[in-house]
Every structure is written in C-alpha cells, then in structure tokens.
C-alpha cells in the first residue's frame, strides 16, 4: 500500500505503478486534465512512464471549456 497526497487530501492505494494507473483508479483517465507531481508538470505523453511513489504530492486539474 502506498500513501499519496492528491489535491491536498491524503489517500492510500493498494497499487498504482504510474500516473496513468492512478488516474484510471480515480476515473479520470479519459478526461482532459493537467497533472503536477511534486511541483513538476507531467505531460500526458509521460503519464504511463512516470512512477508514483510513497509520499508523492499530486495535483490534478480538469480542463473546462468555455468562452
């Protein structure tokens, strides 16, 4: 089990190897979002390659269209 902070809230997960798996577990995998991991923006192209580790701080922001 790993402990993370997601959008300021503590979270425990049994498994999440990378950012993409985390997003899938949070049902955000297909949405337009921006991810920041430990104060670093992670491009969508690197979500599956970027490991999630114990104690990571993650901010997830959804893109909202409008005009």
Backbone as XML, in Angstrom:
<?xml version="1.0"?>
<chain id="A" units="angstrom">
  <residue number="1" name="UNK">
    <atom name="N" x="0.846" y="-1.172" z="0.000"/>
    <atom name="CA" x="0.000" y="0.000" z="0.000"/>
    <atom name="C" x="0.895" y="1.239" z="0.000"/>
  </residue>
  <residue number="2" name="UNK">
    <atom name="N" x="0.508" y="2.223" z="-0.782"/>
    <atom name="CA" x="1.257" y="3.471" z="-0.814"/>
    <atom name="C" x="0.359" y="4.627" z="-0.369"/>
  </residue>
  <residue number="3" name="UNK">
    <atom name="N" x="0.983" y="5.614" z="0.245"/>
    <atom name="CA" x="0.262" y="6.808" z="0.696"/>
    <atom name="C" x="0.676" y="7.984" z="-0.169"/>
  </residue>
  <residue number="4" name="UNK">
    <atom name="N" x="-0.317" y="8.706" z="-0.668"/>
    <atom name="CA" x="-0.105" y="9.870" z="-1.518"/>
    <atom name="C" x="-0.943" y="11.021" z="-0.989"/>
  </residue>
  <residue number="5" name="UNK">
    <atom name="N" x="-0.617" y="12.206" z="-1.448"/>
    <atom name="CA" x="-1.491" y="13.359" z="-1.234"/>
    <atom name="C" x="-1.965" y="13.795" z="-2.609"/>
  </residue>
  <residue number="6" name="UNK">
    <atom name="N" x="-3.280" y="13.740" z="-2.812"/>
    <atom name="CA" x="-3.868" y="14.110" z="-4.100"/>
    <atom name="C" x="-4.789" y="15.298" z="-3.867"/>
  </residue>
  <residue number="7" name="UNK">
    <atom name="N" x="-4.473" y="16.404" z="-4.510"/>
    <atom name="CA" x="-5.242" y="17.650" z="-4.363"/>
    <atom name="C" x="-5.433" y="18.011" z="-2.885"/>
  </residue>
  <residue number="8" name="UNK">
    <atom name="N" x="-4.360" y="17.853" z="-2.114"/>
    <atom name="CA" x="-4.368" y="18.254" z="-0.724"/>
    <atom name="C" x="-4.951" y="17.248" z="0.248"/>
  </residue>
  <residue number="9" name="UNK">
    <atom name="N" x="-5.445" y="16.110" z="-0.240"/>
    <atom name="CA" x="-6.049" y="15.103" z="0.631"/>
    <atom name="C" x="-5.212" y="13.833" z="0.643"/>
  </residue>
  <residue number="10" name="UNK">
    <atom name="N" x="-5.011" y="13.270" z="1.829"/>
    <atom name="CA" x="-4.272" y="12.014" z="1.949"/>
    <atom name="C" x="-5.077" y="10.884" z="1.328"/>
  </residue>
  <residue number="11" name="UNK">
    <atom name="N" x="-4.358" y="9.976" z="0.685"/>
    <atom name="CA" x="-5.003" y="8.859" z="0.007"/>
    <atom name="C" x="-4.106" y="7.639" z="0.144"/>
  </residue>
  <residue number="12" name="UNK">
    <atom name="N" x="-4.702" y="6.477" z="0.336"/>
    <atom name="CA" x="-3.957" y="5.231" z="0.362"/>
    <atom name="C" x="-4.451" y="4.354" z="-0.773"/>
  </residue>
  <residue number="13" name="UNK">
    <atom name="N" x="-3.517" y="3.793" z="-1.513"/>
    <atom name="CA" x="-3.853" y="2.908" z="-2.622"/>
    <atom name="C" x="-3.121" y="1.592" z="-2.459"/>
  </residue>
  <residue number="14" name="UNK">
    <atom name="N" x="-3.770" y="0.507" z="-2.855"/>
    <atom name="CA" x="-3.098" y="-0.785" z="-2.810"/>
    <atom name="C" x="-2.041" y="-0.869" z="-3.892"/>
  </residue>
  <residue number="15" name="UNK">
    <atom name="N" x="-2.321" y="-0.251" z="-5.032"/>
    <atom name="CA" x="-1.318" y="-0.250" z="-6.097"/>
    <atom name="C" x="-1.603" y="0.863" z="-7.084"/>
  </residue>
  <residue number="16" name="UNK">
    <atom name="N" x="-0.571" y="1.451" z="-7.567"/>
    <atom name="CA" x="-0.593" y="2.417" z="-8.665"/>
    <atom name="C" x="0.862" y="2.572" z="-9.055"/>
  </residue>
  <residue number="17" name="UNK">
    <atom name="N" x="1.234" y="1.957" z="-10.143"/>
    <atom name="CA" x="2.638" y="1.971" z="-10.556"/>
    <atom name="C" x="3.049" y="3.278" z="-11.203"/>
  </residue>
  <residue number="18" name="UNK">
    <atom name="N" x="2.089" y="3.941" z="-11.838"/>
    <atom name="CA" x="2.429" y="5.162" z="-12.558"/>
    <atom name="C" x="1.249" y="6.130" z="-12.523"/>
  </residue>
  <residue number="19" name="UNK">
    <atom name="N" x="1.470" y="7.305" z="-13.061"/>
    <atom name="CA" x="0.433" y="8.347" z="-13.053"/>
    <atom name="C" x="-0.810" y="7.881" z="-13.791"/>
  </residue>
  <residue number="20" name="UNK">
    <atom name="N" x="-0.657" y="7.195" z="-14.921"/>
    <atom name="CA" x="-1.819" y="6.744" z="-15.687"/>
    <atom name="C" x="-2.673" y="5.773" z="-14.883"/>
  </residue>
  <residue number="21" name="UNK">
    <atom name="N" x="-2.058" y="4.845" z="-14.169"/>
    <atom name="CA" x="-2.818" y="3.911" z="-13.333"/>
    <atom name="C" x="-3.560" y="4.652" z="-12.228"/>
  </residue>
  <residue number="22" name="UNK">
    <atom name="N" x="-2.922" y="5.643" z="-11.635"/>
    <atom name="CA" x="-3.582" y="6.450" z="-10.609"/>
    <atom name="C" x="-4.808" y="7.145" z="-11.189"/>
  </residue>
  <residue number="23" name="UNK">
    <atom name="N" x="-4.654" y="7.764" z="-12.346"/>
    <atom name="CA" x="-5.773" y="8.461" z="-12.983"/>
    <atom name="C" x="-6.901" y="7.491" z="-13.317"/>
  </residue>
  <residue number="24" name="UNK">
    <atom name="N" x="-6.559" y="6.301" z="-13.775"/>
    <atom name="CA" x="-7.580" y="5.294" z="-14.069"/>
    <atom name="C" x="-8.330" y="4.893" z="-12.806"/>
  </residue>
  <residue number="25" name="UNK">
    <atom name="N" x="-7.614" y="4.719" z="-11.690"/>
    <atom name="CA" x="-8.256" y="4.360" z="-10.423"/>
    <atom name="C" x="-9.182" y="5.472" z="-9.928"/>
  </residue>
  <residue number="26" name="UNK">
    <atom name="N" x="-8.845" y="6.707" z="-10.263"/>
    <atom name="CA" x="-9.667" y="7.851" z="-9.870"/>
    <atom name="C" x="-10.736" y="8.173" z="-10.919"/>
  </residue>
  <residue number="27" name="UNK">
    <atom name="N" x="-10.856" y="7.331" z="-11.945"/>
    <atom name="CA" x="-11.818" y="7.510" z="-13.035"/>
    <atom name="C" x="-11.608" y="8.821" z="-13.776"/>
  </residue>
  <residue number="28" name="UNK">
    <atom name="N" x="-10.349" y="9.197" z="-13.954"/>
    <atom name="CA" x="-10.005" y="10.429" z="-14.657"/>
    <atom name="C" x="-9.179" y="10.162" z="-15.907"/>
  </residue>
  <residue number="29" name="UNK">
    <atom name="N" x="-8.975" y="8.900" z="-16.246"/>
    <atom name="CA" x="-8.083" y="8.520" z="-17.331"/>
    <atom name="C" x="-8.422" y="9.092" z="-18.693"/>
  </residue>
  <residue number="30" name="UNK">
    <atom name="N" x="-9.705" y="9.303" z="-18.974"/>
    <atom name="CA" x="-10.105" y="9.773" z="-20.303"/>
    <atom name="C" x="-10.465" y="11.250" z="-20.337"/>
  </residue>
  <residue number="31" name="UNK">
    <atom name="N" x="-10.253" y="11.950" z="-19.251"/>
    <atom name="CA" x="-10.635" y="13.360" z="-19.193"/>
    <atom name="C" x="-9.458" y="14.267" z="-19.541"/>
  </residue>
  <residue number="32" name="UNK">
    <atom name="N" x="-9.781" y="15.483" z="-19.915"/>
    <atom name="CA" x="-8.749" y="16.482" z="-20.193"/>
    <atom name="C" x="-8.294" y="17.071" z="-18.867"/>
  </residue>
  <residue number="33" name="UNK">
    <atom name="N" x="-7.084" y="16.715" z="-18.472"/>
    <atom name="CA" x="-6.574" y="17.138" z="-17.181"/>
    <atom name="C" x="-5.106" y="17.526" z="-17.291"/>
  </residue>
  <residue number="34" name="UNK">
    <atom name="N" x="-4.646" y="18.214" z="-16.262"/>
    <atom name="CA" x="-3.213" y="18.506" z="-16.106"/>
    <atom name="C" x="-2.792" y="17.873" z="-14.782"/>
  </residue>
  <residue number="35" name="UNK">
    <atom name="N" x="-1.595" y="17.291" z="-14.777"/>
    <atom name="CA" x="-1.092" y="16.615" z="-13.586"/>
    <atom name="C" x="0.233" y="17.245" z="-13.174"/>
  </residue>
  <residue number="36" name="UNK">
    <atom name="N" x="0.328" y="17.548" z="-11.884"/>
    <atom name="CA" x="1.569" y="18.053" z="-11.302"/>
    <atom name="C" x="2.005" y="17.044" z="-10.241"/>
  </residue>
  <residue number="37" name="UNK">
    <atom name="N" x="3.207" y="16.550" z="-10.353"/>
    <atom name="CA" x="3.762" y="15.576" z="-9.410"/>
    <atom name="C" x="4.948" y="16.209" z="-8.710"/>
  </residue>
  <residue number="38" name="UNK">
    <atom name="N" x="4.804" y="16.421" z="-7.398"/>
    <atom name="CA" x="5.871" y="17.040" z="-6.603"/>
    <atom name="C" x="6.367" y="18.339" z="-7.241"/>
  </residue>
  <residue number="39" name="UNK">
    <atom name="N" x="5.420" y="19.195" z="-7.598"/>
    <atom name="CA" x="5.668" y="20.529" z="-8.163"/>
    <atom name="C" x="6.225" y="20.513" z="-9.582"/>
  </residue>
  <residue number="40" name="UNK">
    <atom name="N" x="6.100" y="19.404" z="-10.291"/>
    <atom name="CA" x="6.565" y="19.314" z="-11.675"/>
    <atom name="C" x="5.411" y="18.861" z="-12.568"/>
  </residue>
  <residue number="41" name="UNK">
    <atom name="N" x="5.129" y="19.641" z="-13.620"/>
    <atom name="CA" x="4.070" y="19.281" z="-14.562"/>
    <atom name="C" x="4.496" y="18.032" z="-15.324"/>
  </residue>
  <residue number="42" name="UNK">
    <atom name="N" x="3.584" y="17.054" z="-15.418"/>
    <atom name="CA" x="3.856" y="15.809" z="-16.134"/>
    <atom name="C" x="3.025" y="15.817" z="-17.415"/>
  </residue>
  <residue number="43" name="UNK">
    <atom name="N" x="3.673" y="15.872" z="-18.578"/>
    <atom name="CA" x="2.924" y="15.847" z="-19.838"/>
    <atom name="C" x="2.156" y="14.530" z="-19.996"/>
  </residue>
  <residue number="44" name="UNK">
    <atom name="N" x="1.013" y="14.589" z="-20.652"/>
    <atom name="CA" x="0.186" y="13.394" z="-20.871"/>
    <atom name="C" x="1.006" y="12.266" z="-21.498"/>
  </residue>
  <residue number="45" name="UNK">
    <atom name="N" x="1.917" y="12.601" z="-22.380"/>
    <atom name="CA" x="2.717" y="11.580" z="-23.056"/>
    <atom name="C" x="3.617" y="10.800" z="-22.089"/>
  </residue>
  <residue number="46" name="UNK">
    <atom name="N" x="3.818" y="11.329" z="-20.875"/>
    <atom name="CA" x="4.670" y="10.662" z="-19.887"/>
    <atom name="C" x="3.888" y="10.058" z="-18.717"/>
  </residue>
  <residue number="47" name="UNK">
    <atom name="N" x="2.568" y="10.133" z="-18.741"/>
    <atom name="CA" x="1.775" y="9.608" z="-17.625"/>
    <atom name="C" x="2.058" y="8.128" z="-17.372"/>
  </residue>
  <residue number="48" name="UNK">
    <atom name="N" x="2.128" y="7.324" z="-18.423"/>
    <atom name="CA" x="2.350" y="5.881" z="-18.259"/>
    <atom name="C" x="3.787" y="5.557" z="-17.858"/>
  </residue>
  <residue number="49" name="UNK">
    <atom name="N" x="4.711" y="6.462" z="-18.090"/>
    <atom name="CA" x="6.123" y="6.221" z="-17.785"/>
    <atom name="C" x="6.561" y="6.812" z="-16.447"/>
  </residue>
  <residue number="50" name="UNK">
    <atom name="N" x="5.728" y="7.664" z="-15.846"/>
    <atom name="CA" x="6.106" y="8.365" z="-14.621"/>
    <atom name="C" x="5.628" y="7.583" z="-13.406"/>
  </residue>
  <residue number="51" name="UNK">
    <atom name="N" x="6.573" y="7.097" z="-12.622"/>
    <atom name="CA" x="6.281" y="6.277" z="-11.445"/>
    <atom name="C" x="5.646" y="7.107" z="-10.333"/>
  </residue>
  <residue number="52" name="UNK">
    <atom name="N" x="4.770" y="6.468" z="-9.576"/>
    <atom name="CA" x="4.169" y="7.056" z="-8.390"/>
    <atom name="C" x="4.801" y="6.355" z="-7.191"/>
  </residue>
  <residue number="53" name="UNK">
    <atom name="N" x="5.269" y="7.148" z="-6.240"/>
    <atom name="CA" x="5.973" y="6.591" z="-5.080"/>
    <atom name="C" x="5.353" y="7.076" z="-3.769"/>
  </residue>
  <residue number="54" name="UNK">
    <atom name="N" x="5.641" y="6.335" z="-2.724"/>
    <atom name="CA" x="5.191" y="6.673" z="-1.373"/>
    <atom name="C" x="5.510" y="8.137" z="-1.054"/>
  </residue>
  <residue number="55" name="UNK">
    <atom name="N" x="4.520" y="8.861" z="-0.564"/>
    <atom name="CA" x="4.722" y="10.233" z="-0.131"/>
    <atom name="C" x="4.614" y="11.287" z="-1.229"/>
  </residue>
  <residue number="56" name="UNK">
    <atom name="N" x="4.377" y="10.874" z="-2.476"/>
    <atom name="CA" x="4.260" y="11.850" z="-3.561"/>
    <atom name="C" x="3.078" y="12.795" z="-3.313"/>
  </residue>
  <residue number="57" name="UNK">
    <atom name="N" x="3.245" y="14.030" z="-3.797"/>
    <atom name="CA" x="2.192" y="15.040" z="-3.746"/>
    <atom name="C" x="1.748" y="15.305" z="-5.181"/>
  </residue>
  <residue number="58" name="UNK">
    <atom name="N" x="0.472" y="15.071" z="-5.439"/>
    <atom name="CA" x="-0.058" y="15.158" z="-6.793"/>
    <atom name="C" x="-1.218" y="16.141" z="-6.818"/>
  </residue>
  <residue number="59" name="UNK">
    <atom name="N" x="-1.184" y="17.022" z="-7.791"/>
    <atom name="CA" x="-2.290" y="17.948" z="-8.028"/>
    <atom name="C" x="-2.871" y="17.616" z="-9.399"/>
  </residue>
  <residue number="60" name="UNK">
    <atom name="N" x="-4.177" y="17.475" z="-9.469"/>
    <atom name="CA" x="-4.858" y="17.156" z="-10.720"/>
    <atom name="C" x="-5.880" y="18.264" z="-10.979"/>
  </residue>
  <residue number="61" name="UNK">
    <atom name="N" x="-5.804" y="18.857" z="-12.153"/>
    <atom name="CA" x="-6.702" y="19.947" z="-12.532"/>
    <atom name="C" x="-7.418" y="19.562" z="-13.816"/>
  </residue>
  <residue number="62" name="UNK">
    <atom name="N" x="-8.729" y="19.685" z="-13.827"/>
    <atom name="CA" x="-9.520" y="19.380" z="-15.030"/>
    <atom name="C" x="-9.638" y="20.618" z="-15.903"/>
  </residue>
  <residue number="63" name="UNK">
    <atom name="N" x="-9.490" y="20.403" z="-17.197"/>
    <atom name="CA" x="-9.687" y="21.496" z="-18.161"/>
    <atom name="C" x="-11.179" y="21.697" z="-18.387"/>
  </residue>
  <residue number="64" name="UNK">
    <atom name="N" x="-11.599" y="22.955" z="-18.333"/>
    <atom name="CA" x="-13.012" y="23.285" z="-18.543"/>
    <atom name="C" x="-13.089" y="24.245" z="-19.721"/>
  </residue>
  <residue number="65" name="UNK">
    <atom name="N" x="-13.871" y="23.865" z="-20.718"/>
    <atom name="CA" x="-14.029" y="24.714" z="-21.891"/>
    <atom name="C" x="-15.065" y="25.798" z="-21.646"/>
  </residue>
  <residue number="66" name="UNK">
    <atom name="N" x="-14.984" y="26.814" z="-22.419"/>
    <atom name="CA" x="-15.951" y="27.890" z="-22.281"/>
    <atom name="C" x="-15.565" y="29.036" z="-23.201"/>
  </residue>
  <residue number="67" name="UNK">
    <atom name="N" x="-16.312" y="30.054" z="-23.121"/>
    <atom name="CA" x="-15.958" y="31.159" z="-23.994"/>
    <atom name="C" x="-16.793" y="32.369" z="-23.749"/>
  </residue>
</chain>
